Amino acid sequence: MKLAKRLILTTTAVAAVTAGTLFSATVGQAATSRPARTGVDAPAALKVPDGNRLTGVFSAAGVQTYTCADGAWKLLEPAATLWAENDRSRRPVALHSRGPVWVSTVDGSAVNAAAIANSPKTGTIPELLLQSTATRGTGVFAGVSYVQRLDTHGGVAPTTACTGSDQISVRYSATYAFYKPAK
């Protein structure tokens, strides 16, 4: 059963990468023609330090997968597809997975990050401020310094007990804001 779930997540990710590649020219043109935003609404605990500028805002939908560890649910990994914030067709432009890492399906760039602050929300996973630990490539995620996970909905681990090596995936959505050092 776990293998089937992982296969479904992998198949979904591959489909998203394929779709993102097919639409890369259109998304790239749309991203360069949008006016730059100066910031996003975030709790004080999640404010990005001065000296960084907002470079991208993406909507996301996916799952938080939990595994049973000593009778309790523990986060195993996220799996989500990101699209340009105002793109009603929701064309995939990035994938989010364990690491956490975000990989552009348009240009292959990537950013890994680690949570440095959180802001709990009732009934949903917390909003986060993450600091980059590594980037690769020369595209949209090159040089990213901070990531905010905002506007979270769902994704909370079950409160019931678990046994053995059970796994469960819980749907969630969020907005991810990416920052780079100001030049």
Residue pairs with C-beta under 8 A, 6 or more apart in sequence:
2 165
2 167
5 65
5 167
5 169
9 63
9 65
9 79
9 169
12 79
12 81
13 79
13 81
13 95
13 97
16 81
16 92
16 95
16 105
17 92
17 95
17 105
19 91
19 92
19 105
20 27
20 91
20 92
20 93
20 94
20 104
20 105
20 106
21 105
21 106
23 91
23 92
24 105
24 106
24 107
26 91
27 84
27 87
27 91
27 93
27 106
28 106
28 107
30 84
30 87
31 56
31 84
31 140
34 86
36 53
36 54
37 54
37 57
38 54
39 54
40 54
40 57
40 148
40 150
40 175
40 177
41 150
42 48
42 119
42 127
42 129
42 148
42 150
42 177
43 119
43 127
45 117
45 118
45 119
45 129
46 117
46 118
46 119
46 127
46 128
46 129
46 148
46 150
47 129
48 54
48 129
48 145
48 146
48 148
48 179
49 146
51 181
51 182
52 145
52 146
52 179
52 180
52 181
52 182
53 179
53 180
53 181
53 182
54 177
54 178
54 179
55 140
55 144
55 178
55 179
55 180
56 140
56 177
56 178
57 85
57 175
57 176
57 177
57 178
58 82
58 83
58 84
58 85
58 93
58 94
58 175
58 176
58 178
59 82
59 83
59 84
59 85
59 87
59 90
59 173
59 174
59 175
60 80
60 81
60 82
60 83
60 96
60 173
60 174
60 175
60 176
61 80
61 81
61 171
61 172
61 173
62 78
62 79
62 80
62 81
62 96
62 171
62 172
62 173
63 78
63 79
63 80
63 155
63 169
63 170
63 171
63 172
64 75
64 78
64 125
64 155
64 156
64 157
64 169
64 170
64 172
65 75
65 76
65 77
65 78
65 79
65 167
65 168
65 169
65 170
66 73
66 74
66 75
66 76
66 157
66 158
66 167
66 168
66 169
66 170
67 73
67 74
67 76
67 165
67 166
67 167
68 74
68 162
68 163
68 164
68 165
68 166
68 167
71 161
71 162
71 163
72 161
72 162
73 157
73 158
73 162
73 168
74 157
75 157
76 98
76 167
77 97
77 98
78 96
78 97
78 98
78 100
78 172
79 95
79 96
79 97
79 169
80 95
80 96
80 97
80 172
80 174
81 90
81 92
81 94
81 95
81 96
82 92
82 93
82 94
82 95
82 96
82 102
82 176
83 89
83 90
83 91
83 92
83 93
84 91
84 93
85 175
92 105
93 104
93 105
93 106
93 140
94 102
94 103
94 104
94 105
94 106
94 140
94 141
95 102
95 103
95 105
96 102
96 176
97 103
99 112
99 113
100 112
100 113
100 130
101 110
101 111
101 112
101 113
102 110
102 111
102 113
102 141
102 147
102 176
102 178
103 109
103 110
103 141
104 110
104 137
104 139
104 140
104 141
106 139
106 140
107 137
107 138
107 139
107 140
108 137
108 139
109 135
109 136
109 137
109 138
109 139
109 140
109 141
109 142
110 135
110 136
110 137
110 141
111 132
111 134
111 135
111 141
111 144
111 147
111 178
112 132
112 133
112 134
112 135
113 130
113 131
113 132
113 133
113 144
113 146
113 147
114 130
114 131
114 133
115 128
115 129
115 130
116 129
116 130
116 131
117 128
117 129
118 126
118 127
118 128
118 129
119 126
119 127
119 128
120 126
121 127
121 152
123 156
124 152
124 153
124 154
124 155
124 156
124 172
125 152
125 154
125 155
125 156
125 172
125 174
126 152
127 148
127 149
127 150
127 151
127 152
127 174
128 147
128 148
128 149
129 146
129 147
129 148
130 146
130 147
130 148
130 149
131 145
131 146
132 144
132 145
132 146
132 147
135 141
135 142
135 143
135 144
136 142
140 178
141 178
143 180
143 181
144 178
144 179
144 180
145 179
145 180
145 181
146 178
146 179
147 176
147 177
147 178
147 179
148 176
148 177
148 179
149 174
149 175
149 176
150 174
150 175
150 176
150 177
151 173
151 174
151 175
152 172
152 173
152 174
153 172
153 173
153 174
154 170
154 171
154 172
154 173
155 170
155 171
155 172
155 174
156 170
157 170
158 168
158 170
162 168
